[in-house]
Amino acid sequence: MSEGILAAVLIVAIVVGAACYAIRHFSRAVGRVSVVIGALAVLVGALVPVVKILVEPSAAGAGGQVVAPAGPAMSNQDPAATEAGGGAR
């Protein structure tokens, strides 16, 4: 799970850095707007795998067998002795 999130964070950092560089160096507004639109499209595309990773249950925790806790220890004493109050509780 952490590998996918790390990849998404790196994608976001690279795209934001490249967009900032391009916006500073483009002198025309049309070029700046196109860079912003492209950067937003890449960021939305990078969020899709992150959402899939966060929504899916983890493979390590899922699939395990559920085991019920053990019941009280049974005594091998005579049931009549237990009813009379002589048995352990």
Secondary structure, 3 states (H helix, E strand, C coil): CHHHHHHHHHHHHHHHHHHHHHHHHCCCHHHHHHHHHHHHHHHHHHHHHHHHHHHCCCCCCCCCCCCCCCCCCCCCCCHHHHHCCCCCC
